Amino acid sequence: MAEQAAGVRRGTLEKRRALLRGARTVFGREGYSRAGIDEIAAEAGVSTRTLYNHFGGKENLFRETLLDSAAAVTAAHVALIERHLNKVTDIEADLHALAREWMGRRGEHADHMLLVRQVIVEGPHLPGDVVEEWQRTGPVAVREAVRAAFERLGEEGLLAVDGSNSAEAARYFTLLIAGSVTVDTFFGAVPMDSAEIGERVESGVRVFLRLFAVAEDVDRS
């Protein structure tokens, strides 16, 4: 009996995951307004009744899809930040390594970027506070992880950062590293040469360090 119940739960979970994957694909391709429930159910390989049983309708499905995707991308970024900044021995080298991997792995989140592009385009037409929820779950959460890491590095004497400017430092770092690439590729819609991305990453770290490096560690001229 317990095995049967466990099998039912696994089946339910698998259908939910399939729906989220299918919804991510269809919403990313069609946008919120144009995406149809039948199309999403077909993409997920389930019935529309199953979709309604799990999510109640398109509005809640979009919300859950966006937040689930954002949470996964945030977790990946937080792990990246912790791996590179947990034990820093050379602040410049470690920041460069973080920035290169950050941008080098952006292709792994291509489906999420399609969703985000739809959020930007359809923002005024999206349900309720979904954009605010996405911001908290995604960009704001990532920036907070960067802020906390930089404040700790400031306490260790590796950055000119403390509680008064750690949020500013995190904002500048994310903008300098990823911001220009994100904007100039229209959230991944337009390709950018990897060499160009690399140059922007290297330049971004240099500019960041001119602003926030400990004075004796950088030439500010």
Summary of the structure (lengths in Angstrom):
residues: 221
radius of gyration: 20.5
end to end distance: 73.2
largest distance: 73.2
contacts: 650
relative contact order: 0.10
helix: 80%
strand: 1%
